Amino acid sequence: MTTTITPAAAEPAVLEPGVVGPGRWIERWDPQDDQFWATRGKAIAKRNLGYSIFAEHIGFSVWMLWSIVVVSMSGTFDASGTLVTAGAGGWALTAGQALTVLAVASGVGAVLRIPYTFAVPIFGGRNWTVVSALLLLVPTLGLAWVVQHPEVPFWVLLVVAGTAGFGGGNFASSMANISFFYPEKEKGWALGLNAAGGNIGVAVAQKLVPLAIGLGGVAAGLANAGFLYVPFAVVSAVLAYRYMDNLREAKADPGPTARATRHVHTWLMAVLYIGTFGSFIGYSAAFPTLLKVVFERPDIALTYGFLGALVGSISRPIGGRLSDRVGGSVVTVVSFLVMAAAGVVAVVGVQQKSLPVFFASFMVLFVATGVGNGSTYRMIPAIFSRLGARAGGDSALEFKRRAAGAVGIISAVGALGGFVIPFVYKFAKEEYGSIVPALQVYVGVFVGLAALTWAVYLRRGATMAKV
């Protein structure tokens, strides 16, 4: 009689950290392991960071397309409100209408950051990057259509402009995703680079769009502003599909993101982020229009208006790097104080009708917002890491996921500054005939935010001191 020996069932293979499985899912990821990070993790993280930056860059560019398009669409009016010169393509937007268009585009982008944050744990970072890139075809093609129809009601223009918010939502999902790839000691620099690559899209769009419009003549070429980014949106989707990865660690139920809303620090940081990123995106959107409205220099607005967003973007990773060394709270306080000082100088520039003073003060203001953007974003994972350490046990991953969720929530609330700032300028211009009252309000806000940061995150004895 022959005895058949049945082999024991093989144990399921446990993938090594960093191994890419089907659907480009990485099942195990441990950037805190120095050996893994040096031999495999860092290269994978850098690859994902690079393609994430490109996708976010295109998203930001699309989000801010209207910041330069409305300058060409705006008319010139005399003191009585009578149209003197129409804008391009038969449009004649007033300053109030132009600022409203900018506010709506910014506001929708801010609101969309909430669902975009939840999309990463639901679908995976790489998968959602592909989808969000393809969604950019809606605002780009919509813009190309609506600018050729000046007869449409103003509300139609606002609806189309609102779809540009798809580009603004990209930031939240991108930052939440990248936060999982890097160890705590390098998050400030990595998140700073990721954000700066996106932020600089504002400057690139504000520089390239006037050139694209000019290719068809200003009137006929307005549609080129939308067509310009159609191929880039498709390319970013293809690159994300082929080269980015999903982390199983980041794919979970949205519970940690929801639980992040229970922490008071999530909302405190959201307020601080209104002061840094909200100022950056609000000023970036409004700056070209302000140059035209306040100083009646559309040539300066179209040629040099991009510089504010450029210097603000470049300075963002610097804020992250400084925060890795001296603490985000220190850098944030200094940033707010510099912003307040620059605001005071901007008031002088408007009152004296000095374009050089006004322009220079805004350049300093943009640099400070960029540094503050980097420092506030470095504070978020540091805060949740400290909360996780206090909770003890196996809560480290839970709080890491809460931090990623908080990043998206904070970015959404902070981006509302881009909605509020144009309306405050509009109110000041219509009620007082000058933007000076708006600038004075901003100075007071910056001083107050510096005091709040010091009291909660820097003061000796504070529970989150020196994060």
Secondary structure, DSSP 8 states (H G I E B T S, - for coil): ----------------TT-B-GGGEES---TT-HHHIIIIIHHHHHHHHHHHHHHHHHHHHHHTHHHHHHHHHB-EE-TTS-EEE--GGG--B-HHHHHHHHHHHHHHHHHHHHHHHHHHHHH-HHHHHHHHHHHTHHHHHHHHHHTT-TTS-HHHHHHHHHTTHHHHHHHHHHHHHHHHHS-GGGHHHHHHHHHHHHHHHHHHHHHHHHHHHHTT-TTGGGGHHHHTTHHHHHHHHHHHHHH--EETTT-S-SHHHHHHTT-HHHHHHHHHHIIIIIHHHHHHHHHHHHHHHHH--HHHHHHHTHHHHHHHHHHHHHHHHHHHHH-HHHHHHHHHHHHHHHHHHHHHHHHTT-HHHHHHHHHHHHHHHHHHHHHHHHHHHHHHHHHHHHH-TT-HHHHHHHHHHHHHHHHHHHHTHHHHHHHHHHHHHHHHSSSHHHHHHHHHHHHHHHHHHHHHHTSTT-TTTT-
